[in-house]
Amino acid sequence: MIRISEADFDRAVEQALEAVPGDFQRHLENVVMEVRGRPDRAFMREHDVPDDILGIYVGVPLEDKGPELAPTPLPDRIVIFRDNLCEMCESRDELIDEIRITVLHEIGHHFGLDEERLGELGFE
């Protein structure tokens, strides 16, 4: 487990987002990035996720959005769970890498990629 300040963790999430190529950035304009410590029981129940989840994309993937769904009234969300990521990492470098992988993994879901394809791309 590694400890990191909330500000430093948020900065690492921002850096992961900034690394997304510009062609893809414009498709993230209606996606809110949220950092939480851990998922609470209500969140786990609502999204059917375990307590050790690292991140989740909540929304409608771009490939499933048609003219009738755009613009959507609420933005899509990516939620990253700080405490779960910190618990699985032994060093700051490992944590920064896992934050990057998790952010890109969830962005991949926004673009309609499934778990298998994300794994093939190294974002498991």
PyMOL commands that set and color helices and strands:
alter all, ss='L'
color gray80, all
select helices_A, chain A and resi 6-18+22-28+41-47+62-64+82-88+92-110+115-120
alter helices_A, ss='H'
color red, helices_A
select strands_A, chain A and resi 31-36+55-58+76-81
alter strands_A, ss='S'
color yellow, strands_A
deselect
rebuild
show_as cartoon
